[in-house]
Amino acid sequence: MKHRHAQVKKLSPHQQADENLYNRALQSYQQGNYDSALKDCQRLLARPLMAGRVILLVGVIQYLQDDLAAAEISLREAVKKNGNSEAYFNLALTLGAQHKSQEAEAAYRKTLTMNPAQAQAWNNLGNILRHGHDPLRFQEAVDCYQRALQIRPDYTRAHTNLGLTYVQLEDRENAERHYRKALELEPHFVPALTNMAAFQEAGSQPELALPYYQEALRQHPESIRLMANVISRRRQLADWSDQNGPQPADLVQRMSAGDDEAFGPLHMLAWPEFSATSQREAGRRFARSHLTRELAEPPLVSAVSPYAGRRIRLGYLSADFRNHPVTHLITDVIAHHDRENFEVFLYAYGPVVEDAQRKALRQAAEHFIDVSGISDSDAAHRIRDDGIDVLVDLTGYTTFARLGITARRPAAVIASWLGYIGSLGEPRLADYVIGDAVATPPEHADDFSESLALMPHCYQPNQTLAPIAAPPDRQSEGLPNDAFVFCSFNQCFKLTPSLWDDWCQILNAVPHSVLWLAPMNAAACSNLRREAQQRGVAPERLVFAARRPLAQHQSRLALADLALDTMPYNSGTTASDALRAGVPLVTAAGSTFVSRMAASLLHNLGMDGLIAADRRSYVDLAIALASDPLRLQECRSTLENALQASKLFNPEIFSTDLENLFRAMLAQRARGQRGVVTTNDALNKRS
């Protein structure tokens, strides 16, 4: 906020008294005595010659007191009376604080027309332009930040915002240059530190991100969000030491103490310290913190439209319609939808990549709409205008999430599925979460803000079972020919100290065994080798795979003898790949959705004997199978037969079941009810 005192010449005694009172109010404002300043201002509002300046000061103070509605009224009056750039600037600030972006943009443009030498106004206008999804507005934002820096070359915040905009424009060279300039000007500026950390995370050396997150936390040790960032980054590097920063237990303690700051909930799904209840609560906090305006808007659609005699319109919304596990799983299901009874729309955002997987989706659905370049509001209105009956969000809180679309309620029924394996925490974001009786048992319904929608078999779709190419030889993959090969191709963030304890115990009990792991960065490999050695396992018994195209990766999996599941964040697509290759998977069912994914897959294959009751049983089962070649061979034979007989790899059956589940959702919502739904609800209604 800014406010200037204008000099008045040749004052009468009454005018001088008023001027003295105004100066006293101004002094109180400058000293932070806002109530006293407002009291003096109230006495001056009736003075026509003073009213313009006074109402501007009143509006500024109301803004600083967070009375935004009153501030807007006062500042609109100041604009009428003064019409100067200062009044427009302060009005723009107030409108922006209320998320009235279009009105704030107009006010900033007005103040800059009147006085273009305002660095902060250029910066703030750039922020509004940057927060959309239109590349043309991104470029205009760059121009705004550059104008701000022409006026104030040492404007740290403008350098930081310019760097972030260059990231959005995929210009990494300029992004890094401005982040480094910001940190050169202010080495402890937290927004620049966190933006540089995110920049490094997305680069070729993600381990370089951690020092920036750690420094940001040192600057604001009270921030639960920064604490979560440090823990997440450390887990992505398998950095579990107590010396390098906080642990998940510290985060749980801060949350239980009433700290209400929000942080992204994705990675906490992998932390054993977080229960299903705390996962749901973290989602609720994040949604209400980041989607305040959207959640307050009236819903675009509030009632189920009659669909008898017409096709039901299904919409799938995702950031991952490209070469991504979600697309690998869902494409065949979409292709098998009943076109006589369902019309399918795909709404894509996130990276625009016209690869083979996206082309296959275009063939699978009747409508493919790219909403990556329009705002959340425009995307929501497009979905509403398309008359979507059931909208399925396939992204949740994962990378590139745009829950501002579903928060506006563009369809009467919204379901969360497949991308985020947990509760979104806010009922308005989704009516249902699609699971099954094993992954999301009805007795766990209270763990979700959504109602449970239960598939009759496994919640996870899969591609049609097809022959896999013969695997290469072990030597080509760096595996010993005579070793027993355990494998786990999960991302590093799913690994935890307790899981590593279990895996090292298994390796120690099975001589001449190795653990075959997913490709990882050098820092994670080094940390995992050190952690293995500390647990009595020679570091060379860890074999990190090279990156391979998907088909080659799926064929090489047959080189493994036994797959080990991660807990509490289970294997999903990774588990399906191993099972499809004929490799048995050992898991232990936990208490959260994400910790029961593999159990659902195994149960639907009739392989319940591979589901352990707890960690101890999990370790014993893995050791027993690895130590008994005949038992393991019987298990592999059973799996081979199960793959042929199971519905797990039959997307046509899955699609029919899913359609019946959608009918059950629509029927329940049409009745104005919430609760667990199954495909039987739809079948009973149709019969």
C-alpha positions in Angstrom: 0.0 0.0 0.0 1.2 3.5 -0.7 -0.2 6.9 0.3 1.2 10.3 -0.2 0.4 13.5 1.5 -0.5 16.4 -0.8 0.4 19.9 0.3 -2.3 22.5 0.4 -1.5 26.2 0.1 -3.2 29.4 1.5 -5.4 27.7 4.1 -8.1 29.3 6.1 -8.1 28.7 9.9 -10.8 26.0 9.5 -8.9 24.4 6.6 -5.7 24.5 8.7 -7.4 22.8 11.5 -8.6 20.1 9.2 -5.2 19.8 7.7 -3.6 19.4 11.1 -6.2 16.7 12.0 -5.4 14.9 8.7 -1.7 15.1 9.4 -2.3 13.6 12.8 -4.3 10.7 11.2 -1.5 10.2 8.7 1.1 10.1 11.4 -1.0 7.5 13.3 -1.3 5.4 10.2 2.5 5.6 9.6 3.0 4.5 13.2 0.6 1.6 12.9 -2.1 3.1 15.1 -4.8 2.3 12.7 -7.8 2.7 15.0 -6.7 6.2 16.0 -6.1 7.1 12.4 -9.6 5.9 11.4 -11.2 7.9 14.3 -9.6 11.1 13.0 -10.5 10.3 9.4 -14.2 9.9 10.4 -14.3 13.5 11.5 -12.9 14.7 8.2 -15.1 12.7 5.8 -17.8 15.4 5.8 -15.3 18.0 4.6 -15.6 18.2 0.8 -12.1 19.6 0.3 -10.6 16.7 2.4 -12.9 13.8 1.5 -10.8 12.6 -1.5 -7.6 12.2 0.4 -9.3 11.0 3.6 -11.3 8.2 1.9 -8.1 7.0 0.2 -6.4 6.8 3.6 -9.4 5.1 5.1 -9.3 2.5 2.3 -5.6 1.9 2.8 -6.0 1.3 6.5 -9.0 -1.0 6.0 -6.9 -3.0 3.6 -4.1 -3.3 6.1 -6.6 -4.4 8.8 -7.8 -7.1 6.3 -11.3 -5.6 6.1 -11.2 -6.1 2.3 -14.9 -5.6 1.6 -14.9 -2.2 3.3 -11.6 -1.3 1.8 -12.9 -1.9 -1.7 -15.9 0.4 -1.0 -13.7 3.1 0.3 -11.2 2.8 -2.5 -13.8 2.8 -5.2 -15.1 6.1 -3.7 -11.5 7.4 -3.7 -11.2 6.6 -7.4 -14.4 8.6 -8.0 -13.2 11.6 -6.0 -9.5 11.5 -6.9 -9.2 9.6 -10.1 -5.4 9.5 -9.6 -3.0 6.6 -10.1 -2.5 6.1 -6.3 -6.2 5.5 -5.8 -6.3 3.0 -8.7 -3.2 1.2 -7.4 -4.6 0.7 -4.0 -7.9 -0.4 -5.4 -6.0 -3.0 -7.6 -4.2 -4.3 -4.5 -7.5 -4.7 -2.7 -9.3 -6.4 -5.6 -6.3 -8.8 -6.0 -6.5 -9.8 -2.4 -10.1 -10.8 -2.9 -9.2 -12.9 -6.0 -11.1 -10.5 -8.3 -8.4 -10.9 -10.9 -10.2 -9.3 -13.9 -11.1 -6.2 -12.0 -7.6 -6.0 -10.4 -6.0 -6.3 -13.8 -8.2 -3.4 -15.2 -7.2 -1.2 -12.2 -3.5 -1.9 -12.6 -3.7 -1.1 -16.3 -5.4 2.2 -15.4 -2.9 3.2 -12.8 0.0 2.4 -15.2 -1.6 4.4 -18.0 -1.6 7.4 -15.6 1.8 6.7 -14.1 4.0 4.1 -15.9 6.9 4.6 -13.5 5.4 2.2 -10.9 7.6 -0.9 -10.6 5.3 -2.6 -8.1 2.3 -2.1 -10.3 4.1 -3.7 -13.3 5.2 -6.6 -11.1 1.7 -7.2 -9.8 0.1 -6.9 -13.2 2.6 -9.5 -14.4 1.5 -11.8 -11.5 -2.1 -11.7 -12.7 -1.1 -12.4 -16.3 1.1 -15.3 -15.2 -1.5 -17.1 -13.2 -3.5 -18.1 -16.2 -2.7 -20.8 -18.7 -2.4 -18.7 -21.9 1.1 -18.5 -23.4 0.3 -15.1 -24.9 -0.4 -13.7 -21.5 2.8 -15.4 -20.2 4.7 -13.4 -22.7 2.9 -10.2 -21.7 3.8 -11.0 -18.1 7.5 -11.2 -19.1 7.1 -7.7 -20.6 5.6 -6.4 -17.3 8.4 -7.8 -15.2 11.0 -6.4 -17.5 9.3 -2.9 -17.3 9.4 -3.3 -13.5 13.2 -4.1 -13.6 13.9 -1.2 -15.9 12.5 1.0 -13.1 14.1 -1.0 -10.3 17.0 -3.2 -11.4 17.4 -4.5 -7.9 13.7 -5.6 -7.6 14.2 -9.1 -6.2 10.6 -10.1 -6.3 10.3 -9.1 -10.0 13.4 -11.2 -10.9 11.9 -14.1 -9.0 8.5 -13.8 -10.8 10.2 -13.4 -14.1 12.2 -16.6 -13.6 8.9 -18.4 -12.8 7.3 -17.1 -15.9 10.2 -18.3 -18.0 9.8 -21.7 -16.5 6.2 -21.6 -17.7 7.4 -20.6 -21.2 9.9 -23.5 -21.0 12.9 -21.1 -21.2 15.1 -22.7 -18.6 18.2 -20.6 -19.4 16.5 -17.3 -18.7 14.6 -18.8 -15.7 17.8 -19.8 -14.0 19.5 -16.5 -14.8 16.8 -14.5 -13.1 16.5 -16.8 -10.1 20.3 -16.5 -9.6 20.0 -12.7 -9.9 17.3 -12.7 -7.2 19.4 -14.7 -4.9 22.5 -12.6 -5.6 20.4 -9.6 -4.5 18.8 -11.3 -1.5 20.4 -14.7 -0.7 17.7 -15.5 1.9 14.7 -14.5 -0.1 12.4 -17.5 0.4 10.3 -17.3 -2.8 13.5 -17.2 -4.9 14.9 -20.1 -2.8 11.8 -22.3 -3.3 11.5 -21.5 -6.9 15.1 -22.3 -7.6 14.6 -25.6 -5.7 11.6 -26.5 -7.9 13.7 -25.5 -10.9 16.5 -27.9 -9.9 14.0 -30.6 -9.1 12.8 -30.5 -12.7 16.3 -30.6 -14.1 18.9 -33.3 -14.7 20.4 -33.0 -11.2 17.4 -33.0 -8.8 19.7 -33.4 -5.8 20.7 -29.8 -6.2 17.2 -28.7 -5.0 17.7 -29.8 -1.4 20.1 -27.1 -0.3 17.7 -24.4 -1.5 14.7 -26.0 0.4 16.9 -26.3 3.5 17.9 -22.7 3.4 14.3 -21.6 3.0 13.4 -23.6 6.0 16.2 -22.1 8.0 14.8 -18.7 7.1 11.3 -19.7 8.2 11.6 -22.6 10.6 8.0 -22.2 11.6 6.7 -23.1 8.1 5.1 -26.5 8.0 4.9 -26.2 4.2 8.7 -25.7 3.9 9.2 -28.5 6.4 7.2 -30.8 4.1 9.2 -29.7 1.1 12.5 -30.6 2.8 11.2 -34.0 3.8 9.8 -34.7 0.4 13.0 -33.8 -1.3 15.1 -35.9 1.1 12.9 -38.9 0.5 13.3 -38.5 -3.3 17.0 -38.8 -2.6 16.8 -41.6 0.0 18.3 -39.2 2.5 17.0 -40.5 5.8 19.6 -39.3 8.3 18.5 -37.3 11.3 21.3 -34.7 10.7 20.0 -33.2 7.4 16.6 -32.0 8.5 13.1 -32.9 9.8 11.4 -36.2 9.6 7.7 -37.0 8.9 7.1 -37.5 12.6 8.0 -33.8 13.1 5.4 -32.9 10.5 2.8 -35.0 12.2 3.6 -33.3 15.5 3.2 -29.9 14.1 -0.1 -30.8 12.5 -1.5 -32.3 15.7 -0.4 -29.1 17.5 -2.9 -27.2 15.4 -0.6 -25.7 12.8 -3.0 -25.1 9.9 -0.6 -24.2 7.1 -1.3 -26.2 4.0 1.2 -28.2 1.9 0.9 -30.5 -1.1 -0.3 -33.9 0.2 1.0 -36.2 -2.5 4.3 -37.5 -1.0 2.9 -37.9 2.4 1.0 -40.9 1.1 4.3 -42.7 1.2 5.1 -41.8 4.8 4.1 -44.5 7.4 3.6 -41.8 10.0 0.5 -40.5 8.3 -2.8 -42.3 8.8 -5.7 -42.2 6.4 -7.3 -39.6 8.6 -4.3 -37.3 8.4 -4.0 -37.8 4.7 -7.7 -36.7 4.3 -7.0 -33.7 6.6 -4.0 -32.6 4.6 -6.0 -32.7 1.4 -8.8 -30.6 3.1 -6.3 -28.0 4.2 -4.6 -27.7 0.8 -7.9 -27.4 -1.0 -9.3 -24.7 1.3 -6.0 -22.8 1.2 -5.4 -22.9 -2.5 -9.0 -23.0 -3.9 -10.7 -20.5 -1.6 -12.3 -18.4 -4.3 -13.3 -21.4 -6.4 -14.9 -23.2 -3.5 -16.9 -20.1 -2.7 -18.4 -19.7 -6.1 -21.9 -21.1 -6.9 -21.6 -24.5 -8.6 -21.9 -24.4 -12.4 -24.0 -27.5 -12.3 -26.0 -28.6 -9.2 -28.5 -31.2 -10.4 -28.4 -34.4 -12.5 -30.0 -33.9 -15.9 -32.4 -36.5 -17.1 -30.6 -39.0 -19.3 -33.3 -41.5 -20.2 -33.4 -41.9 -24.0 -30.0 -40.4 -24.6 -26.4 -41.2 -24.3 -24.7 -40.5 -20.9 -21.9 -38.0 -21.4 -18.6 -39.1 -19.7 -15.7 -36.6 -19.3 -12.2 -37.7 -18.3 -10.0 -34.8 -17.1 -6.2 -35.4 -16.9 -2.8 -33.8 -17.0 -1.4 -37.2 -18.1 -2.9 -37.9 -21.6 0.5 -38.8 -23.0 3.3 -41.4 -22.3 2.3 -41.9 -18.7 1.2 -44.8 -16.5 -2.3 -43.4 -16.2 -2.7 -43.4 -20.0 -1.1 -46.9 -20.3 -3.8 -48.2 -17.9 -6.9 -46.4 -19.1 -6.7 -46.2 -22.9 -8.1 -49.7 -23.6 -11.0 -49.1 -21.2 -11.9 -45.9 -22.9 -11.8 -47.6 -26.3 -14.2 -50.2 -25.1 -16.9 -47.8 -23.8 -20.4 -48.7 -25.2 -20.8 -46.0 -27.8 -24.6 -46.6 -28.1 -25.1 -45.6 -24.5 -22.1 -43.4 -23.6 -20.4 -40.4 -25.3 -16.8 -39.9 -24.2 -15.0 -36.6 -23.9 -11.3 -36.3 -22.9 -10.1 -33.0 -21.5 -6.3 -32.7 -21.5 -4.1 -30.2 -19.8 -0.4 -30.4 -18.6 2.4 -31.0 -21.1 1.2 -30.9 -24.7 3.0 -34.0 -26.2 1.6 -35.5 -29.4 3.1 -38.9 -28.8 1.8 -42.3 -29.7 -0.1 -42.6 -26.4 -2.0 -39.4 -27.0 -2.8 -40.4 -30.5 -4.2 -43.7 -29.3 -6.5 -41.7 -26.9 -7.7 -39.5 -29.7 -8.7 -42.7 -31.5 -10.3 -44.2 -28.4 -12.7 -41.3 -27.6 -15.1 -39.3 -29.7 -14.0 -36.0 -28.4 -10.4 -34.8 -27.4 -10.3 -31.3 -26.1 -7.1 -29.6 -25.1 -7.7 -27.1 -22.2 -4.1 -26.6 -21.3 -4.1 -23.1 -22.8 -7.2 -21.7 -21.1 -8.1 -20.8 -17.5 -9.6 -23.1 -15.0 -12.8 -21.1 -15.2 -13.0 -21.3 -19.0 -12.2 -25.0 -18.9 -15.0 -25.6 -16.3 -17.4 -23.6 -18.4 -16.5 -25.7 -21.5 -17.2 -28.9 -19.6 -20.5 -27.5 -18.3 -21.4 -26.4 -21.9 -20.6 -29.9 -23.2 -23.3 -31.2 -20.9 -21.0 -33.7 -19.1 -23.0 -36.0 -16.8 -20.1 -37.7 -15.0 -16.7 -36.0 -14.9 -13.8 -38.2 -13.8 -10.7 -36.5 -12.5 -7.6 -38.6 -13.2 -5.0 -36.3 -11.6 -6.0 -35.2 -8.1 -3.0 -33.7 -6.2 -0.4 -35.1 -8.5 1.9 -33.1 -10.8 0.3 -30.4 -12.9 -3.0 -30.6 -10.9 -5.7 -28.2 -11.8 -8.4 -28.8 -9.2 -9.7 -25.3 -9.8 -11.6 -26.9 -12.6 -13.5 -29.5 -10.6 -13.9 -27.0 -7.7 -16.3 -25.0 -9.9 -18.5 -28.1 -10.2 -18.9 -28.3 -14.0 -20.8 -31.6 -13.8 -23.5 -33.0 -11.4 -21.3 -36.0 -10.6 -17.6 -35.9 -10.2 -15.4 -38.9 -9.4 -11.7 -39.1 -8.4 -9.9 -42.1 -9.9 -6.5 -43.6 -10.6 -4.1 -40.6 -10.5 -4.3 -39.8 -6.8 -4.7 -42.8 -4.5 -6.2 -41.1 -1.5 -8.9 -38.7 -0.5 -8.9 -35.2 -1.9 -10.2 -34.1 1.5 -12.8 -31.5 0.2 -16.3 -32.9 -0.6 -16.9 -30.3 -3.4 -13.9 -31.6 -5.4 -15.3 -35.0 -5.9 -18.5 -36.8 -5.0 -16.9 -40.3 -5.3 -13.6 -42.0 -5.2 -13.5 -45.1 -7.3 -12.0 -48.1 -5.5 -13.0 -51.7 -4.7 -13.9 -53.8 -1.7 -10.2 -54.7 -1.0 -8.5 -51.4 -1.8 -11.2 -49.2 -0.2 -13.3 -51.5 2.1 -16.7 -50.0 3.1 -15.6 -50.0 6.7 -13.0 -47.4 5.7 -15.6 -45.0 4.3 -14.9 -42.4 7.0 -11.3 -42.0 5.8 -12.6 -40.2 2.7 -14.4 -36.9 2.0 -15.8 -38.7 -1.1 -18.3 -41.5 -1.1 -16.9 -44.9 -2.1 -17.8 -46.2 -5.5 -16.7 -49.8 -5.6 -15.8 -51.8 -8.7 -16.8 -55.4 -8.5 -13.2 -56.6 -9.1 -10.1 -54.5 -9.0 -10.3 -50.6 -9.1 -7.2 -50.5 -11.4 -7.7 -51.0 -15.1 -5.1 -52.6 -17.3 -4.3 -53.2 -20.9 -5.3 -56.4 -22.6 -3.1 -59.3 -21.8 -0.8 -59.8 -24.7 2.4 -61.8 -25.3 5.5 -60.1 -24.1 8.8 -60.2 -26.0 11.4 -62.7 -24.7 13.6 -61.1 -22.1 17.3 -60.3 -22.8 20.0 -62.1 -20.9 20.8 -61.1 -17.4 24.3 -59.9 -18.2 22.9 -57.2 -20.5 21.0 -55.8 -17.5 23.9 -56.0 -15.1 22.4 -58.9 -13.2 24.4 -62.0 -12.0 23.4 -65.2 -13.8 23.5 -67.3 -10.7 21.9 -64.9 -8.2 18.3 -64.8 -6.9 16.9 -61.5 -8.1 14.4 -59.5 -6.0 13.1 -56.5 -7.9 11.2 -53.3 -7.2 10.8 -50.7 -9.9 9.1 -48.1 -7.7 10.2 -44.5 -7.5 12.6 -43.5 -4.8 10.1 -41.5 -2.7 8.2 -44.7 -1.9 11.2 -46.1 -0.1 11.3 -45.6 3.7 13.8 -46.5 6.4 11.5 -49.1 7.8 10.9 -50.7 4.4 14.7 -50.7 3.8 15.1 -52.5 7.2 12.8 -55.2 5.9 14.4 -55.5 2.5 17.9 -55.7 4.0 16.7 -58.4 6.4 15.4 -60.3 3.4 18.7 -59.9 1.5 20.7 -61.0 4.5 18.6 -64.1 4.9 18.9 -65.1 1.2 22.6 -65.7 0.2 23.6 -64.9 -3.3 20.6 -62.6 -3.8 20.5 -59.1 -5.3 17.9 -56.3 -5.3 17.1 -54.9 -8.8 15.9 -51.3 -8.5 14.5 -48.6 -10.8 16.8 -46.1 -12.4 17.7 -43.4 -10.0 19.9 -40.3 -9.8 23.4 -40.6 -8.5 22.7 -39.1 -5.1 19.9 -41.6 -4.4 22.0 -44.5 -5.6 24.8 -43.5 -3.3 22.5 -43.0 -0.3 20.8 -46.4 -0.8 24.1 -48.2 -1.0 25.3 -46.5 2.2 22.0 -47.4 4.0 22.4 -51.0 2.8 25.9 -51.3 4.1 24.8 -49.9 7.4 22.3 -52.8 7.6 24.9 -55.5 6.7 24.2 -55.7 3.0 27.1 -55.3 0.6 26.4 -52.2 -1.6 27.2 -54.1 -4.8 24.1 -56.3 -4.2 22.0 -53.4 -5.3 21.6 -53.3 -9.0 20.1 -50.0 -10.5 18.5 -50.6 -13.8 19.2 -48.6 -16.9 16.3 -46.7 -18.5 14.5 -48.6 -21.3 11.5 -48.0 -23.5 8.3 -49.4 -22.0 8.1 -52.5 -24.1 11.8 -53.4 -23.4 11.3 -52.8 -19.7 8.2 -55.0 -19.5 10.1 -57.8 -21.3 13.2 -57.6 -19.0 11.0 -57.9 -15.9 10.9 -61.7 -16.5 14.5 -61.8 -15.4 13.5 -61.2 -11.8 12.6 -64.1 -9.5 10.4 -62.2 -7.0 9.0 -58.7 -6.8 8.9 -56.8 -3.5 6.1 -54.3 -2.9 6.7 -50.9 -1.4 4.8 -49.9 1.7 2.8 -47.9 2.6 2.7 -46.5 -1.0 2.3 -49.7 -2.9 3.2 -50.6 -6.5 0.4 -49.8 -8.9 1.3 -49.9 -12.6 4.7 -51.3 -11.4 2.9 -54.2 -9.8 0.8 -54.9 -12.9 3.9 -54.9 -15.1 5.6 -57.5 -12.8 2.6 -59.7 -12.6 2.0 -59.5 -16.4 5.6 -60.7 -16.8 4.9 -63.7 -14.6 6.9 -62.4 -11.6 5.1 -63.1 -8.3 4.8 -60.0 -6.0 4.8 -60.1 -2.2 2.9 -57.3 -0.4 1.4 -56.5 3.0 -2.1 -54.9 3.2 -2.1 -51.6 5.2 -4.9 -49.4 6.4 -4.9 -46.7 3.6 -6.0 -46.9 0.0 -2.5 -46.4 -1.3 -1.3 -49.3 1.0 -3.8 -51.8 -0.4 -3.4 -51.3 -4.1 -1.2 -54.4 -4.6 -3.5 -56.5 -2.3 -6.4 -55.7 -4.6 -4.4 -56.8 -7.7 -3.3 -60.1 -6.1 -6.8 -60.8 -4.7 -8.3 -60.4 -8.1 -5.8 -62.9 -9.5 -6.6 -65.4 -6.7 -3.1 -64.9 -5.3 -4.1 -64.0 -1.7 -1.3 -66.2 -0.4 1.1 -63.4 -1.5 -0.6 -60.9 0.7 1.0 -60.8 4.2 -0.8 -59.6 7.3 2.0 -57.3 8.5 5.7 -56.4 8.1 7.0 -59.4 10.0 4.9 -61.8 7.9 5.9 -59.9 4.7 9.6 -60.5 5.5 9.0 -64.2 6.4 7.0 -64.8 3.2 9.7 -63.3 0.9 12.4 -65.3 2.6 10.4 -68.5 2.4 9.6 -68.1 -1.3 13.2 -67.2 -2.1 14.5 -70.2 -0.1 12.2 -72.8 -1.6 12.6 -73.2 -5.4 9.8 -75.7 -5.7 7.3 -73.4 -3.8 8.3 -70.4 -5.9 7.9 -72.4 -9.1 4.4 -73.5 -8.0 3.6 -69.9 -7.3 4.8 -68.8 -10.7 2.7 -71.6 -12.4 -0.3 -70.5 -10.4 0.2 -66.9 -11.5 0.6 -67.9 -15.1 -2.8 -69.7 -15.0 -4.4 -66.9 -13.1 -3.4 -64.3 -15.7 -5.3 -66.2 -18.3 -8.4 -66.7 -16.2 -8.6 -63.4 -14.4 -10.6 -60.4 -15.4 -7.7 -58.1 -14.3 -6.4 -57.7 -17.8 -9.7 -57.6 -19.6 -10.5 -53.9 -20.3 -13.7 -54.8 -22.1 -15.2 -56.3 -18.9 -13.7 -53.5 -16.9 -15.4 -50.9 -19.1 -18.8 -52.5 -18.7 -18.4 -52.6 -14.9 -17.3 -49.0 -14.9 -20.3 -47.9 -16.9 -22.6 -49.6 -14.4 -20.8 -47.8 -11.6 -21.3 -44.5 -13.4 -25.1 -45.3 -13.7 -25.2 -46.0 -9.9 -23.5 -42.7 -9.1 -25.9 -40.8 -11.3 -28.9 -42.5 -9.8 -27.8 -41.9 -6.2 -27.0 -38.2 -6.9 -30.3 -37.7 -8.6 -31.9 -38.9 -5.4 -29.9 -36.3 -3.5 -28.1 -39.0 -1.5 -24.5 -39.8 -0.6 -23.1 -43.2 0.3 -21.3 -46.3 -0.9 -22.3 -47.3 -4.4 -21.6 -50.5 -6.3 -22.4 -51.8 -9.8 -25.1 -53.9 -8.2 -27.0 -50.7 -7.5 -27.2 -49.9 -11.2 -28.0 -53.5 -12.2 -30.8 -53.8 -9.7 -32.3 -50.5 -10.8 -32.2 -51.5 -14.5 -33.8 -54.9 -13.8 
